[in-house]
């Protein structure tokens, strides 16, 4: 006896207990209302009038270049071999002449109708035989006359050419020999072969796509393919089209299957499609529902496809507040990134192009003449060396003196961060409505709110330093959290993306993330974000040969695959030279670019120290005397300081020197630049209030 399972609780009717004490279960209530109106929403998708490669300039040029290149190569290939072809045809011309004579003789004597006449004789069909004989006689007379006229006129024409233009006779004779050679050739051994061999890659068809999907081992997909697809939701939504250097297929997956399920099985899918894994790129379609798959299959792997030239390689200027092209997707379309208002994390295993990508971002920043660059290469190989002429701060190395240099530079950035916050806070709402740096504010040199871009390659080195690691981590975390709104962009690159090498305060707050090849889920999610691996965005799928290819998250709604533009050291130097010229014209060549390093400090509180060396009975003190007193107070922090060092150190706090009347050690009365004690106390009060508010 078969047991009937009860329907789900939400489909069962409510029992009627008015007449009986014990409820009895009634039949399930129908849930499909036949009078339920349609939603009235329909989507229409018009097919393009012209093919996509005709309407897209880049695709048209790519197709035209490909066709012209093949035609040019074929012309050169066959042109070089023309004498060989002629010799081979000449050798085969006697056989061709014999075939011509035999064919002509067969045609003239109507040999093709001989089987019909033989058939009439065997059947003793006199009437049919006589009819065929009369037809043959007429054909032979006509064809014989044509052959005779052709032979006479041909011989006469040859004699005429021999007398009047023997050169033409030789040309006609050579042509005749070549034609007879073609007639003497064998079908399975042509004299002239193809110059461009066709690739073994098949054109993408629906059956091939289904074969590939069936091979990934997904039970729902395989079942839908076996049952015909449509009843289970699997169907192509449009024709397979040519899209850039490859093919695009759009299809709805079976119910309950998502594009991420297909992305996880990229290698089996490539095997089923008989393509290299670098050619196969399944992805979701953000404009449609969660079951729509866009399958793009390239002619060649992404790393073997010729990339378009980087638009900024030879000319151009950058506005960091606007998107800038830095690479291409699988279809060789431009991909842009906006560096402002974001912090950046780049992670990968060694030798996958991480440093090249970091340098590319710094080159983009360098081409904005307003920007201030801080480039720190803790690998110590000088990969950022091309940027030295445009860097405000630059260091390559991991020795203690290199780390100390970076600490001093970061302390400057920390003070600059505080200064910018005060400037933004003091601006009227009409000029700064969103309490962040805008292009207009960055253009105003008097405010000092120009973009600052700081890059840290192999950032795990300073973070793990025994003496300064904690301080560096604290400052960098502050730059990541508060810097973007204040015009400061921080870039962090590491080949060991873990919690120790890339602190969570940085990885959790970085907006832009670029993950080249990594070896496991923890590293993948540390760079791209939590659960990205589970969602199908896996940088583990990249092969060792796919250098410079990464997942980009943070620019747009969904992560996407990008191949960064390749800019080697020589090209980087040329771009940096162009950027230096722009900066000289703009008036923004500072710091390391003109031989100046960061002010050395021990992290001491400059305001407190200055107040300590200015007794309460002194209303104002000369800057040079303050410098001398600071040297006595803290030699390790202020050794070598002069009056201008005091002015520079107090400038971020809004303190400007003025004329102060005083006496020299020799008793001379003079007017020199000095600092009012009241300004110092006011700055300390403001600072403490800001810290308390934070």
Secondary structure, DSSP 8 states (H G I E B T S, - for coil): --------GGGS-----SS-SS-----------TT-------------SS-HHHH-HHHHHHHHHHHHHHHHHHHHHHHHHHHHHHHHHHHHHHHHHHHHHHHHHHHHTTGGGHHHHHHHHHTT-HHHHHHHHHHHHHHHHHHHHHHHHHHHHHHHHHHHHHHH-HHHHHHHHHHHHHHHHHHT-BTTB-SS--SS---S-----HHHHHHHHHTT--HHHHHHHHTTSGGGT-EESS--EE-SSEEEEEEE--TT--HHHHHHTHHHHHHHHTS-GGGEEEEE-TTS-TTEEEEEEESS-TTTS-----TTTTS----TTS-EEEEE-TT--EEEE--TT--EEEE-STTSSHHHHHHHHHHHHHTSTT-EEEEEETT-S-TTGGGGGGEEEEEE--SHHHHHHHHHHHHHHHHHHHHHHHHHHHS-TTT-TTSS--HHHHH-TTTT---EEEEEETTHHHHT-TTTHHHHHHHHHHHHHHTGGGTEEEEEEESS-STTTS-HHHHTT-SEEEE---SSHHHHHHHH-TTTTTTT--GGG--TT-TTEEEEESSSSS-EEEEE----HHHHHHHHHHHHHHHHHHT---GGGGT-------S--HHHHHHHTS-TT-SEEEHHHHHHHHHHH-HHHHTT--HHHHHHHHHTTT---EEEEEE-TTS-EEEEEEEEHHHHHHHHHHHHHHHHH-
